Amino acid sequence: MKKTSLALAGLLLASTLSAKEFISIGTGGMTGTYYPVGGAICRLANKDPQIKCSVQSTGGSIYNVNNVLKKELNFGFVQSDVVYDKYNGVGKFKDMGDKNLRAVVSIYPELLAFVVSKASGIASINDLAGKSINVGNPGSGNEMTALTVFNAYGFDAKKLKHHGVLTAQECPHALKDKKIDGYFYMVGHPTANITDAANSMPIDIVNIKGENIDKMLKEFPYFAKGVIPKGTYEGVSHDVESIGVKAVLVTTKDMSDKAVGAVVKAILDNFDEYKTLHPALGAVTKESLVQGLSAPLHPAAEAEFKKHGIIK
Ligand code: GLU
């Protein structure tokens, strides 16, 4: 009797040790940057025979953060402004904060692109009254950041002729069909979505800068200035001055050490390969992987970064 139960216990232990862990990563629209970079992270994580990682295309940051916390997704790509507000229960998430949120890795910088058709004549946020603008689909971070920028400019979104809620993926077509004059996209550059728009019609990307924006940067710790270099997109022949955040991979404090450790290890052990997997990863350094996280690191991620000497 004793022997059999011991043997059973042994079998059970062996099977848990070798059980594959299935993990899901929530990303964004298929033509954005979250989706292909999520795919790249999964490919590297899947080199570990214990891990089976897959990506889901979603509405974006807000959808991801909420569904990670509901445990519908194991990991998610989330803008650092959204991470901050959700962890601390402020802004859009006032009284809906959740301290179970954990950061895994800071992936790359995102910069807010306000993409307009040249024909719209829009040169600044001050030109938006009476225009049809896609502010962003409700599950996206785009919408949240665009509304923060409107606020900084003192622009009331009610003055728009049309306040669009299309997904980012639908926007280039809507722009070409003149259904909208422009759209906001907080994204890692270059991204297929804007390349598609730029290659099919004359576009511009409007600068987001000035006194109002300087004030906004002082108020919110997670925004930083950045430039989308001229020539990144066909026909946009000026450096675009804008503001941005970090794309952060998040999970909950209850996620297994095995899965979290495997994801971070996959990036660090294959770092040179990782950087070649999408052009938005070009400027990423090992140090930048822990910058701008906006929530505490999951302990297994912290342990992995320590092992590699990136944090003390
Ligand atoms: N930052 C965007 C958002 O949250 C998504 C960007 C992307 O899909 O690459 O909603």
Boltz pocket constraint, residues with backbone or C-beta under 6 A from the ligand:
constraints:
  - pocket:
      binder: B
      contacts: [[A, 27], [A, 28], [A, 29], [A, 32], [A, 33], [A, 34], [A, 35], [A, 59], [A, 60], [A, 61], [A, 62], [A, 77], [A, 79], [A, 110], [A, 139], [A, 140], [A, 141], [A, 142], [A, 186], [A, 187], [A, 188]]
      max_distance: 6.0
